[in-house]
Amino acid sequence: MSAVTALVSDMTGRTKKGLTTLGGMALLSVESVIAICGDITKRNFSWSEFFFQCWFMIRVGLAPAIMVAIPFGIIVSVQVGAVANQIGAGSFAGAVNGIGVLRQGAPLVTSLIIAGAVGSAICADVGARTIREEVDALKVMGINPVNRIIAPRLAAAIVVALLLDIVVAVAAIATGFLLNVQSGNVSSGTYLSGFVAFAQPTDLVLAEFKAFLFGFIAVIVSCYKGLAASGGAKGVADAVNQSVVISVVALAVVNVAVTQAYVMLVPQSVA
């Protein structure tokens, strides 16, 4: 009985802690959005910090995004091309490759890069500032840490995520095109006509909307965990690990929800 009681108590504590974390992240996201809009309206937004963070995130995430997008395009092309040729539907390889990459592949790769590379770097930076009591110093000076630290990083991450999504999509689709055409499985005209016939402008809108959500969620999680870091260097390392895990799980859940809503609400048609 004591073991059961201890298990129930542990689960209850974890549930309360999880709800507290979720509520804190929701509150931080609202404060950050208000800070961005308010600072831009009042012309107090730190554009220098914004551009610095944009450049930092591009340096951290661009090369890994391309390096992941190319193998992803190859894998999808090989698998889809093999199945399409077996059932005599090689002409649809372009449609399947392009749409699969555009709707799912590019946003997912972008989310992993933002959560793993960019998010971990942001969490480490914010956590180090918290450990060194820089955040408390800002509060003492009457400066809101959300306006000074979080808002520029959130705005930069959203912009970079939107751009990375396009770069990943172009790299993966171009890789699939070259692989299919150069291997002789399908002609370039057939590949492109299949993609154009089935792709819709809303597919690009969906991909960019996912990138927007993924960038927003990853940075909010990273900043929240960074602000909550404690216990020295080990605390910062734990915060980084937690932020990556939470971000990946949250992004996977959001991706499923958004994709399902898109399939249900947007009618699929052939041009």
Beta strands, then each sheet from edge to edge (+ up, - down):
end
